[in-house]
Amino acid sequence: MISIEETSGKLVLKTGSTTLTFDKASGKATLQRKMLLWNKKPVEFALSEIDDIAVKSDVDGLSGAAIHHSVMHRRNGEITVLTTEEANDAAETVKKLRGFVGL
C-alpha cells in the first residue's frame, strides 16, 4: 500500500520497505530501504540531483500482465523504482512527486 504525506515543505512517500522523503527546507531527499529485517544505509542527495520522475511500464514475462512503476532518475544516471501500481495510480503518484519537486 502506498502512502503519500505532504505538507508545504515536506513530502514523504511510503510503500512496502521503501520510504522517500523530499524536504524543501534542507533541499535534500532521503531514500530509506529495508532488506528483510534490516534497514539499509539511507541514501541522501540534493533535490536538484533529481532529473526526472516518470512512469515506466513493463509486461510480466510469465503472465503477460502490464506492470507500472513510478521511477526516479538522478543526474548521476541512477534510476530508483519507487512504486509498483496500477497505471492510473502510478500516473497520479508521479504527478504529485513531480509537482512537489518542481519538474
C-alpha positions, 0 to 999 in steps of 0.5 A: 500500500502506498502512502503519500504525506505532504505538507508545504515543505515536506513530502514523504512517500511510503510503500512496502520497505521503501520510504522517500522523503523530499524536504524543501527546507534542507533541499535534500531527499532521503531514500530509506530501504529495508532488506528483510529485517534490516534497514539499509544505509539511507541514501541522501542527495540534493533535490536538484540531483533529481532529473526526472520522475516518470512512469515506466511500464513493463509486461510480466514475462510469465503472465503477460500482465502490464506492470507500472512503476513510478521511477526516479532518475538522478543526474548521476544516471541512477534510476530508483523504482519507487512504486509498483501500481496500477497505471492510473495510480502510478500516473497520479503518484508521479504527478504529485512527486513531480509537482512537489519537486518542481519538474 
